[in-house]
Amino acid sequence: MPSASLVFQSVVLGVLLGGLYALLAAGLTLYFGVMRVVMIAHSAFLILAAYLAWYAHREIGVDPLLTLFVTVPLFFAAGVVMQRLLLTRLRPATLTMMSVLLTFSVALVIEGLLGYAFSGTQRRIRLGYSSASIEFFGARIAVVKLIAFGMAALALLGLYVLMKRSRFGQALRATIQHPDAARLLGIDTDRIAGYGFGLGLATAAVGGTALSLDTTIYPSLHWHWIGPLMAIIVVGGLGSVPGAAIAAMTLGMLQSLLQLELSTTWAQTVFYVALFATLAVRPQGFFGGRLAQRF
Amino acid sequence: MSRTHRTRRTHGGIAAGTLALVLVTSGCISGSGSGSGDSADDPIVIGVSLPLTGDFSEPGKGVERGYKAWAKIVNDNGGLLGRKVELKILDDQSNADRVVSDYEQLIGRDEVDLVFGPFSTRLVVPSARVAEEYGMLFVEPAGAAPEVFQQGFKNLFYAAPAVANDHYNHLAEYILAMPEGDRPKTVAYAAMDDPFAQGTANGLKDKLEKGGVKTVADEVYPPNTTDFGNIAAKIADSKADMVVGGTQYQDGVNLIVALQQLDYQPKMAAFSTAPTEPEFAKAIGNKTEGILAPTGYTQKADYPSNKEFVEKYTEQFGKAPEEDEANAYTTGQVVAAAVEAAKCASQDPDCQKKLVEWLRGNTVETVVGPLKWDDKGRPQSAHMIQQWVGGQIQIVLPDAQKEADLIYPKPKW
């Protein structure tokens, strides 16, 4: 039986990990919500952002956090371009299916280019504060993990405020809920969909930078992430941002706690067990609204 | 579709090119009359197949440099048995089928006098089988995993100080020789799921457990693990006196940083491979003091032939040799010792038998120390133990080689 302090430490690690999952899953579910696109390349962009942070830090010595000022607008623009030039060309009838293939190939291209430019060697940013930690009721929290969690929380909050409070957010939600009705009300749903896609990629930029602070990166790492993220958005209910966040926190925590008794490999299976269970018992997901039920 | 075709055609092109090259080279050699007897003017031709492209190309090229350095040094010193040595190196593209046909060609058609082994277990096992069929002595520079020695090979010798499970032997002896009250009482192990990395940690675990040191945590993680937070949390919670990592490079760095984040302060910390890499200190923010690591080779070791090797190698290649190069050089030294003792170097079965028998019963002085082998070809030494002392990594065990005293307990990191 693990000691109380170890359980508490694992809970802390689970929360920190869940926060990052939440941000990444939010982006992924947004693509699906806005345009029924399954974005396999989401985690590839995540790793790309991490590489850009690592590269900037190695070459010009800037703190990885500063790269956000470049990567977030860059990824937003890339998202808009990708949606306008590639995804709108898919036939609406087979959009969801074909988007899997299309974004799969985008993921392969990114992985290949990263391998070509930086080789397959594992990389890690060397920060002066990478081993610093603070005490929190007997558990230790690494400063880098806390920063990553803070970034994820801020980005999620920003996303929430944007969706709920701004006119753009309203238009985006209208597009998610009923594209035809949104068009009737004069919303340019194509443009909104492009921005929605850009927004999703921008979350990948934030997530990737957060990730680069405390883990090793290598070009094929994104395959390691996409599975759990897909499972999270299905459990949360496709298209539901709050659902994705809650499912991410829950599953991240479960993964962390399961590692107490099981090996790293087995703890990872919690995502897939949850995925099967959800599809069997409640295929629309646990938090998805009306939209999820339609799929 | 057309892309697959093009790729295939390129492969074909490369294969044809290599074949042509091989034909030309082998043509030259048979033209000069190699393999037609032991005339004193003929060079001794040594056949090797190495992974110069593909998965193992990086270490493969290291081994190639080691072999070339050996050939140059031997020739500069007047050759072997008064004859020059000549290497005939083929590229097996890190492919196990290819390595088999390479050695068949080298031995059967090119009639090389001797062979050296390729790099890594995956290629050593199939090529050793070919050498065994032809009754050739097979000394190899890499392939420390247990399966190499479980095939019943009679001609195989591993030219390095120790197999994976014996890397920590000096440290185990040192710990068990400490007074009961002082020595670490509990140990936490974490090892990568890889035969080599896990072998190093398990070897130490077996010995310490037999000596009564308790195992309080034993974690195994997959090779691509990037987040070590939870593994580190378990180790920290066990409050073990000592932590042992069966690590390669990056996982070792990640594990150490994760342990530091949890402010876990063991009295002794040992990790395989990672601490001996040049990048290590920077990677963990220079908090290296007291970290232990086994090593099979160091440029500083003062075995007589090592000075010559480091000096001449550096002259030839512009930088100091690492472990792959050293193990290749060791292979050369081992074969050379056998040749000098048996006074022959040819495919003649009697000669090859004499070479094998001599190595079975004798010790060879090499750049990694004196080597001798058991009947399966396992070397009977152990790795030296290094420790980070005063900001640099220094040999602390065994006593005969040490540059600094082992620090125990380890300072805080």
Interface residues (C-beta under 8 A of the other chain):
Chain A: P2 S3 S5 L6 Q9 S10 L13 L16 L17 Q122 R124 R126 L127 G128 S130 S131 A132 S133 R140 A142 V144 K145 D214 T215 T216 I217 Y218 L221 H224 S256 Q259 L260 S263 T264 T265 A267
Chain B: E219 V220 Y221 P222 N224 T225 T226 D227 G229 N230 I231 A233 K234 A236 D237 Y249 Q250 V253 N254 V257 A258 Q260 Q261 L262 D263 K282 A283 I284 G285 K287 W413
